[in-house]
Every structure is written in C-alpha cells, then in structure tokens.
Amino acid sequence: MSSQHTIVGFKIKSMRESQHLSIEELSERSGLSAEQIANIENDEFLPSLGPLIKIARALGVRLGTFLDDNDELGPVVCRASERSSSISFSNDTTDARKHMDYHPLAKQKAGRHMEPFIIDIQPSEEKEFKLSAHEGEEFIYVMGGEVEIAYGKEKYTLGEGDSIFYDSIVKHHVHGAEGKAAKILAVVYIPF
C-alpha cells in the first residue's frame, strides 16, 4: 500500500471530522454508502475517481485537495525523474486487485480545476465494469497499449496515439482492452 494511498483516506476523514459530519451524513450528501466511505477512510479500498469527486463535492472541496502536496501559485513543472509516486485506484471491477496506477502531474498546483495524470492500466480479463458519472470533462491520450472506453451505450477502442474528449456527466468507464495493459495521459476537468 502506497503512502499516498494512506494520505487520501486520512485527508478525507480529517476534513469530514473538521466539518463535524458523521460518516452517515457524508454518505447522504455524496450518495455513496456509509460502508464505502468508511472503507476509503480506513484505506481498505481506494475507488475510482468518480466516488472521490462525489466526496469532494459533498465536503465542498476540490478533488485536488485530497492529492495536494503543497500550494504552489506559479507554474508547476513535473520532471519525469521525479514522477515516482503513484496512487493505486480500483477500477471498479469485481476483482478489487485489478487496478490502475495514477501518477499525478500537478499535485503542487494550488487552486487547480484540472487534474492531469499519467495512468498505468494493468491487464484484465474482466468484461463487466461499473460505469460512473460526475460533473466535468475528461481528455485521454493513449501513450501505449490499447484502451476501451465505455461511454453511455457506446464502446470506443483506442490505440497508441489516439485520443478522446468527453463529458464526464455521461456514465463511463476507462479500462485496458481485454487482456492488455496500457499507459495513458488523462486530464480530468472538474468545475468547482
């Protein structure tokens, strides 16, 4: 378990407690189950971005608040050699061991509305995915491998060099094409 993983759960719990909210109240505000929130806070399960965005909205903070290292007001440069830390998210498959490794590219940028990531998608034989929706937009560029995006009732398969831009309010799910690993650049925009 990465230390970044631990920080996310700790930050959510700290923010909830500082607002004098019970897990049940946060559950009601976010639309997530109390069990999901408890698991996230206790670092038993780190979900995909959709649920984290719902928690951020319910707490009245940006998604980046859970990921920030510090608050840089000017430009933030992220060198490839410094991009070692990652956050592992479940991609909501039935087997929780299947996951994606997110490498945040702007953790130090204060007040941002975009979240850029390099994401390593592990190979999976899974065929059924739980789609999620949230406010905002997403841009994905495939750096290597092959990905499949379920978007509403459609499915899009993208190879290296392909990209897609979509509204996140439509139910969607990003995963590797069956049995294949992939590396993508993803930029998530969340209005605040």
C-alpha positions in Angstrom: 0.0 0.0 0.0 1.5 3.3 -1.0 1.9 6.2 1.4 -0.1 8.4 -1.0 -3.0 5.9 -0.6 -2.9 6.4 3.2 -2.8 10.2 2.9 -6.0 10.2 0.8 -8.1 8.3 3.3 -6.6 10.3 6.2 -7.4 13.7 4.5 -11.0 12.7 3.8 -11.5 11.6 7.4 -9.9 14.8 8.7 -12.0 17.0 6.5 -15.2 15.2 7.4 -14.4 15.4 11.2 -13.4 19.1 10.9 -16.9 19.8 9.5 -18.5 17.8 12.3 -20.0 15.3 9.8 -20.7 11.7 10.6 -20.0 9.0 8.0 -23.8 8.7 7.6 -24.2 12.4 6.9 -21.3 12.3 4.3 -23.0 9.2 2.9 -26.3 11.1 2.5 -24.6 14.1 0.9 -22.4 12.2 -1.5 -24.8 9.4 -2.5 -22.2 6.8 -1.5 -22.8 4.1 1.1 -21.5 4.6 4.6 -19.6 1.4 4.2 -17.8 2.7 1.1 -16.8 5.9 2.9 -15.5 4.0 6.0 -13.5 1.7 3.7 -12.0 4.7 1.9 -11.2 6.5 5.1 -9.6 3.3 6.6 -7.6 2.7 3.4 -9.2 -0.6 2.8 -10.4 0.5 -0.6 -9.5 3.4 -2.8 -12.2 3.8 -5.5 -12.0 5.2 -9.0 -12.2 9.0 -9.4 -16.0 9.1 -9.6 -16.6 8.4 -5.9 -13.7 10.6 -4.8 -15.2 13.5 -6.8 -18.6 12.9 -5.1 -16.9 13.0 -1.7 -15.0 16.2 -2.6 -18.3 17.9 -3.7 -20.1 16.8 -0.5 -17.2 18.3 1.6 -17.1 21.4 -0.5 -13.5 21.0 -1.6 -11.7 20.4 -4.9 -10.7 16.8 -5.8 -7.1 18.0 -5.7 -7.4 18.8 -2.0 -7.0 15.0 -1.4 -3.9 14.7 -3.6 -2.1 18.0 -3.0 1.5 18.1 -1.6 1.6 21.8 -1.0 0.3 25.0 -2.6 2.3 26.4 -5.5 0.7 29.5 -7.0 3.0 29.8 -10.0 3.7 27.2 -12.8 4.4 23.6 -11.6 7.0 21.6 -13.5 6.9 17.8 -13.1 10.1 16.1 -14.2 9.9 12.5 -15.5 12.6 11.6 -13.0 10.5 13.0 -10.1 7.3 11.2 -11.1 7.8 8.1 -8.9 4.9 8.4 -6.5 1.6 6.9 -7.6 -1.9 6.3 -6.3 -3.5 3.0 -7.0 -7.2 3.0 -7.6 -9.5 0.1 -8.1 -11.2 0.4 -11.5 -14.5 -0.9 -10.0 -14.0 -4.4 -11.4 -15.4 -7.3 -9.4 -11.9 -8.3 -8.5 -10.5 -5.5 -6.4 -6.9 -6.5 -7.2 -7.4 -5.2 -10.7 -6.3 -1.6 -10.7 -4.8 1.5 -12.3 -1.8 3.4 -11.1 -2.3 7.1 -11.2 0.8 9.4 -11.4 -0.4 12.9 -10.6 1.4 15.6 -12.6 0.3 18.7 -10.7 0.0 17.9 -7.0 1.7 21.1 -6.0 -0.5 23.5 -8.1 -2.9 25.3 -5.8 -6.5 26.1 -6.9 -6.4 24.0 -10.0 -9.5 22.8 -11.8 -7.8 20.2 -14.0 -6.2 17.0 -12.7 -3.6 15.7 -15.1 -2.3 12.1 -14.6 -0.2 9.5 -16.4 -2.1 6.3 -15.7 -0.7 2.7 -16.0 -3.6 0.4 -16.6 -3.0 -3.2 -15.6 -4.2 -6.0 -17.9 -7.5 -7.5 -17.1 -9.8 -10.2 -18.5 -12.8 -8.5 -16.9 -15.7 -7.9 -19.2 -18.2 -6.2 -16.9 -17.5 -2.8 -15.4 -19.5 -0.4 -13.2 -19.9 2.9 -15.1 -19.8 6.1 -13.2 -20.6 9.7 -13.9 -19.6 13.1 -12.4 -19.5 16.7 -13.4 -16.8 17.9 -15.7 -14.9 16.8 -18.8 -12.1 14.3 -19.5 -9.4 14.1 -22.1 -7.5 10.9 -22.7 -4.4 10.3 -24.9 -3.1 6.8 -25.3 0.7 6.7 -24.9 1.0 2.9 -25.3 -1.2 -0.2 -25.5 -4.9 -0.3 -26.1 -7.8 1.0 -24.0 -11.5 0.7 -24.2 -13.9 3.4 -23.1 -17.4 2.5 -22.3 -19.4 5.8 -22.7 -23.1 5.6 -22.3 -24.3 2.8 -24.6 -21.2 3.1 -26.8 -17.7 1.5 -26.6 -14.6 3.0 -28.1 -11.3 1.2 -28.6 -8.2 3.4 -28.8 -4.7 2.5 -29.7 -1.4 4.3 -29.2 -1.6 8.0 -30.4 -5.4 8.0 -30.3 -7.3 10.4 -28.0 -10.8 11.1 -26.8 -12.5 14.0 -25.1 -15.9 13.6 -23.4 -18.4 15.0 -20.9 -18.0 13.1 -17.6 -21.7 13.5 -16.8 -22.4 10.6 -19.1 -21.8 7.3 -17.4 -18.4 6.0 -18.5 -15.5 3.6 -17.6 -11.9 3.5 -18.9 -10.0 0.2 -18.9 -7.4 -1.7 -20.9 -8.7 -3.6 -23.9 -9.3 -7.2 -22.8 -6.1 -8.8 -21.5 -4.0 -5.8 -22.5 -2.0 -3.2 -20.5 -1.9 0.4 -21.4 -0.4 3.8 -20.5 -2.5 6.9 -20.9 -2.3 10.7 -20.3 -5.6 11.7 -18.7 -6.7 15.2 -17.9 -9.9 15.5 -15.7 -11.6 18.9 -15.5 -14.0 19.3 -12.6 -15.9 22.6 -12.3 -15.9 24.0 -8.7 
